[in-house]
Amino acid sequence: MKSVAVWLSIVPLVVFLAACRSSDPPGSGASIGDLNAAFGNCGEVGDWGGPAAAFVGVHQWVRVSQVVSANRDGTVQTPTTPSTVVAADGATYTLSVHFSYWPGVDWALTHDAAAWFGIADASDRETYGYQVDGVAEFALVVLVDGQAFFPGNCRVYEALASSLGPDLNALLSTAPGLVGPDLLAHLRLTNS
C-alpha cells in the first residue's frame, strides 16, 4: 500500500518537471514569431516608458562578435551585471547587460545573425556599483534576411510592430549606427 502512495506522489512531480523542462532553442530556419517566443521575455518589466524610452539614451551601437564573459544566470542579486564582449571592429567593451538578453545574443552568434547592443552612458544608469563602459539598453538581433527581434524585451518589438507595420524589419535592420534624435526619427518615435 505504501508503494502505491509513493508512486502516486511521484507521478505528479515527474509530470510537473517534464512540463517545466526548457525546450531546445529554435534552429536556423526559425520564424521571427518563434524567435520572439523563445527569446523575447515578455515577463514583468515594470514601468518601461514605451518604445522611445528604450532608444532615447542610445549614444553608441556595439555589434557583438564574441562574448568573453557574461552572467547568464537570472538568479543573481542584480539582473544587470558586467559582461565583456569583443565587437565586430575588434574593440573590447565591458558593458552592463541584463541577463535576459544573452539567450538571443548567443543564438545570433551561432546562427550567422548580427547581434547588436544599443549602448547608453553608464553615468546616468543603474550599474549596481560596477565600472562599465556603458549600459546595454537593449539587444537587437538582425537575421541574414533582414528580419529583426529584441532578445529579452518583446514589448519593444510589439510596440514597434504595431506602429511601424510592414516597415518594421527594414527600419530595425538599418537602425544600428543611428543615435539620439536621428534614431528616434528613423523609428518614427517621439520623445515625449
TITORTOR-549001 format. One record per residue (C-alpha): residue in one letter; x, y, z. Coordinates in Angstrom, 1 decimal, padded with zeros to 4 digits. Layout:
// residues N
 aa      X      Y      Z
  A      X      Y      Z
...
***
This chain:
// residues 192
 aa      X      Y      Z
  M  000.0  000.0  000.0
  K  002.9  002.4  000.8
  S  004.4  001.8 -002.6
  V  001.2  002.9 -004.4
  A  001.1  006.0 -002.3
  V  004.7  006.8 -003.0
  W  004.1  006.1 -006.8
  L  001.1  008.4 -006.8
  S  003.1  011.2 -005.1
  I  006.0  010.8 -007.6
  V  003.9  010.8 -010.8
  P  002.7  014.4 -010.5
  L  006.2  015.6 -009.7
  V  007.6  013.8 -012.8
  V  004.8  015.3 -015.0
  F  005.5  018.8 -013.5
  L  009.2  018.6 -014.1
  A  008.7  017.4 -017.6
  A  006.4  020.3 -018.3
  C  009.0  022.8 -016.9
  R  011.8  021.4 -018.9
  S  013.2  024.1 -021.2
  S  012.8  023.2 -024.9
  D  015.6  023.3 -027.4
  P  016.3  026.7 -028.9
  P  014.9  027.4 -032.4
  G  017.0  026.3 -035.3
  S  018.4  028.4 -038.2
  G  015.1  028.4 -040.2
  A  013.1  029.7 -037.2
  S  010.4  032.4 -037.9
  I  010.5  035.7 -036.2
  G  007.5  034.6 -034.2
  D  009.4  031.5 -032.9
  L  012.4  033.7 -032.0
  N  010.3  036.2 -030.2
  A  008.5  033.4 -028.3
  A  011.8  031.7 -027.4
  F  013.9  034.8 -026.6
  G  011.5  037.8 -026.2
  N  010.9  037.5 -022.4
  C  007.5  039.1 -022.1
  G  007.6  038.9 -018.3
  E  007.1  041.8 -015.9
  V  009.1  044.8 -016.9
  G  007.6  047.4 -014.6
  D  007.2  051.0 -015.9
  W  009.2  050.7 -019.1
  G  008.2  054.1 -020.5
  G  007.2  052.9 -024.0
  P  009.5  052.2 -027.0
  A  011.0  055.7 -027.2
  A  012.5  055.3 -023.7
  A  014.5  052.3 -025.0
  F  016.1  054.3 -027.7
  V  016.4  057.9 -026.4
  G  019.6  057.3 -024.4
  V  021.5  055.3 -027.0
  H  024.7  057.0 -028.0
  Q  026.6  054.1 -029.5
  W  026.0  050.7 -031.0
  V  028.2  047.6 -030.5
  R  027.9  044.7 -032.8
  V  029.0  041.7 -030.8
  S  031.3  039.2 -032.4
  Q  032.4  037.3 -029.3
  V  031.4  037.0 -025.7
  V  034.3  036.9 -023.3
  S  032.4  036.8 -020.1
  A  028.7  037.2 -019.2
  N  026.4  036.4 -016.4
  R  023.5  034.4 -017.9
  D  022.1  033.4 -014.5
  G  018.9  035.2 -013.7
  T  019.0  034.2 -010.1
  V  021.8  036.6 -009.1
  Q  021.0  039.6 -006.8
  T  021.2  042.1 -009.6
  P  019.8  041.3 -013.0
  T  022.2  043.6 -014.9
  T  025.9  042.7 -014.5
  P  029.2  043.5 -016.2
  S  029.8  041.5 -019.4
  T  032.9  041.6 -021.6
  V  032.4  041.4 -025.4
  V  034.5  041.8 -028.4
  A  032.9  044.0 -031.1
  A  033.0  043.3 -034.8
  D  035.6  046.1 -035.1
  G  037.9  044.3 -032.7
  A  037.3  046.6 -029.7
  T  036.7  045.1 -026.3
  Y  033.9  046.5 -024.1
  T  032.8  045.9 -020.6
  L  029.0  046.6 -020.6
  S  026.3  046.3 -018.1
  V  023.9  043.7 -019.7
  H  020.7  042.3 -018.4
  F  020.8  038.5 -018.2
  S  017.7  038.1 -020.3
  Y  019.5  039.4 -023.5
  W  022.0  036.5 -023.6
  P  020.0  033.6 -024.9
  G  019.0  035.6 -028.0
  V  022.5  037.0 -028.5
  D  024.1  033.6 -028.1
  W  021.6  032.2 -030.6
  A  022.5  035.0 -033.1
  L  026.2  034.4 -032.8
  T  025.7  030.7 -033.6
  H  023.3  031.3 -036.5
  D  025.1  034.0 -038.6
  A  022.8  036.7 -037.4
  A  024.0  040.2 -036.3
  A  023.8  040.8 -032.5
  W  023.8  044.5 -031.5
  F  023.6  046.3 -028.2
  G  022.2  049.8 -028.1
  I  024.5  051.5 -025.5
  A  023.6  054.2 -023.1
  D  026.0  056.2 -021.0
  A  026.7  054.5 -017.7
  S  026.8  057.7 -015.7
  D  023.0  058.1 -015.7
  R  022.0  054.4 -015.4
  E  022.0  052.0 -012.5
  T  025.2  049.9 -012.7
  Y  025.0  048.5 -009.2
  G  028.4  049.9 -008.4
  Y  030.2  048.1 -011.3
  Q  032.7  050.1 -013.5
  V  031.5  049.6 -017.1
  D  032.0  051.3 -020.5
  G  028.2  051.6 -021.0
  V  024.8  050.1 -020.3
  A  023.1  047.9 -022.9
  E  019.7  049.5 -023.1
  F  018.5  046.6 -025.4
  A  019.8  043.9 -027.6
  L  018.8  043.8 -031.3
  V  019.3  040.7 -033.5
  V  019.1  041.1 -037.2
  L  018.8  038.0 -039.3
  V  020.5  037.5 -042.7
  D  017.2  038.1 -044.4
  G  016.7  041.5 -042.6
  Q  014.1  040.4 -040.1
  A  014.8  041.5 -036.5
  F  013.9  040.9 -032.9
  F  014.8  042.1 -029.4
  P  016.1  039.4 -027.1
  G  014.8  039.9 -023.6
  N  012.3  042.5 -024.5
  C  009.3  041.6 -026.6
  R  007.4  044.7 -025.5
  V  009.6  047.0 -027.6
  Y  009.2  044.7 -030.6
  E  005.4  044.5 -030.2
  A  005.1  048.3 -029.8
  L  007.2  049.0 -032.8
  A  005.5  046.3 -034.9
  S  002.2  048.0 -034.1
  S  003.4  051.5 -035.1
  L  005.7  050.6 -038.0
  G  003.7  047.8 -039.5
  P  005.3  046.4 -042.7
  D  008.2  048.8 -042.5
  L  009.3  047.3 -039.1
  N  012.2  045.0 -040.3
  A  013.5  047.4 -042.9
  L  013.8  050.2 -040.2
  L  015.2  047.9 -037.5
  S  017.8  046.4 -039.7
  T  019.1  049.8 -040.7
  A  018.9  051.4 -037.3
  P  022.4  050.3 -035.9
  G  024.7  053.3 -036.1
  L  021.9  055.9 -035.6
  V  021.8  057.7 -032.3
  G  019.8  060.3 -030.5
  P  017.2  062.3 -032.5
  D  018.2  060.6 -035.7
  L  017.5  057.1 -034.3
  L  014.1  058.3 -032.9
  A  013.2  059.9 -036.2
  H  014.2  056.7 -038.1
  L  011.9  054.6 -036.0
  R  009.2  057.2 -036.2
  L  009.2  057.8 -032.4
  T  008.9  060.9 -030.4
  N  010.5  061.6 -027.1
  S  007.6  062.9 -025.0
***
